Amino acid sequence: MDYGAQLTQAIDRLHDEGRYRTFIDIERRQGQFPHATWTRPDGQETPITVWCGNDYLGMGQHPVVLSAMHEAIDATGAGSGGTRNISGTTVYHKRLEAELADLHGKEAALLFTSAYIANDATLSTLPKLFPGLIIYSDELNHASMIEGVRRNGGAKRIFRHNDVEHLRALLEADDPAAPKLIAFESVYSMDGDFGPIEAICDLADEFGALTYIDEVHAVGMYGPRGGGVTERDHLAHRIDIINGTLAKAYGVMGGYIAASAKMCDAIRSYAPGFIFTTSLPPAVAAGAAASVAHLKQDQALRERHQTQAAILKTRLKGMGLPIIDHGSHIVPVIVGDPVHTKKLSDMLLEGYGIYVQPINFPTVPRGTERLRFTPSPVHGPREIDHLVRAMDELWSHCALNRADLSA
């Protein structure tokens, strides 16, 4: 076996399909978000505006967060020193879990090193706790949820995206006595659409199923205190397990679940992804706790975020660009071809100082390749004007289709 040749073939396939991913060297500047510096391959430094980051509210630069992290690192040092079971639990971790439990109105929360690990570890562990468990999973769930469901060794059913009637049919076909769990998301990050939370909760009640929701792209940004779409819609009390991240709207790093004290205790005790992983550094936990606490009070920041997203969508629609608008903060512009999408991304960066990564298969289905813009409260009129002009010029330059605005 020529292992090197096999690796070359695998990488060449990605190049041939136009979906080989490249890293862009970016240096964020404290206090200047969303502006950053791009180091070109030739070493030249170029100012850019980041339009595809998941630091949705700019909290990664917020003085409250930075101050908390400085204080913690000065007090405790860099690392946590071990897993949560072996010297890795500190007052900072406990304080953050308390903030998160309060955020979602749950008895407890459990920290993980990322929301990916939280999904994977929890969903793969649940069948150990509920033998014979059947998991019903939306077909567009995040890869971390898919992986957790796949690895758990239990029964699984995949229902069509947001199709409540298909979910009902699957539930009706199974043993009424079998333990069940429905796993879905509140905001699906590629199209920006919302899950039918209330309808799924109604089905869960009817069929005696647990509910598991991924609020990764909603926590911090929706609800009067940033508890996500479930808080906004007054449905958090109907969800058994809420998954969230600290790496997007909260601007730091880490993931968690919020649930009953018994559920968190059981996952803590049985999930290898929790038991055998070193805990978050105390400074990260301190920064995240400060961010969560601050966003419970800063509704104005959430409102500005939604306003900027609405303005950008309106202006792109006004030019006839094919955007998807489900009313969330995510702004996908469909290109439909991986090569063209990558080319547009490169031209925006090199010619206009606009950084937006191409989104290609397998993240999205083939034929729906896109540029995914994530405006923040500090993408102001100047940044939006520059982006809109650039997109207008490049769309014409590349002779891409526009909507018929005269219809």
Sequence and secondary structure as in RCSB ss.txt:
>XXXX:A:sequence
MDYGAQLTQAIDRLHDEGRYRTFIDIERRQGQFPHATWTRPDGQETPITVWCGNDYLGMGQHPVVLSAMHEAIDA
TGAGSGGTRNISGTTVYHKRLEAELADLHGKEAALLFTSAYIANDATLSTLPKLFPGLIIYSDELNHASMIEGVR
RNGGAKRIFRHNDVEHLRALLEADDPAAPKLIAFESVYSMDGDFGPIEAICDLADEFGALTYIDEVHAVGMYGPR
GGGVTERDHLAHRIDIINGTLAKAYGVMGGYIAASAKMCDAIRSYAPGFIFTTSLPPAVAAGAAASVAHLKQDQA
LRERHQTQAAILKTRLKGMGLPIIDHGSHIVPVIVGDPVHTKKLSDMLLEGYGIYVQPINFPTVPRGTERLRFTP
SPVHGPREIDHLVRAMDELWSHCALNRADLSA
>XXXX:A:secstr
  HHHHHHHHHHHHHHTT       EEE TT TTEEEEE TTS EEEEEE S S TT GGG HHHHHHHHHHHHH
H S   SBTTTT   HHHHHHHHHHHHHHT SEEEEES HHHHHHHHHHHHHHHSTT EEEEETT  HHHHHHHH
HT SEEEEE TT HHHHHHHHHHS TTS EEEEEESEETTTTEE  HHHHHHHHHHHTEEEEEE TTTTTTSSTT
S  HHHHTT GGG SEEEEESSSTT S  EEEEE HHHHHHHHHH HHHHTSB   HHHHHHHHHHHHHHTT HH
HHHHHHHHHHHHHHHHHHTT  B  SSSS EEEE   HHHHHHHHHHHHHHH EE  EE TTTS TT  EEEE  
 TT  HHHHHHHHHHHHHHHHHTT     TT 
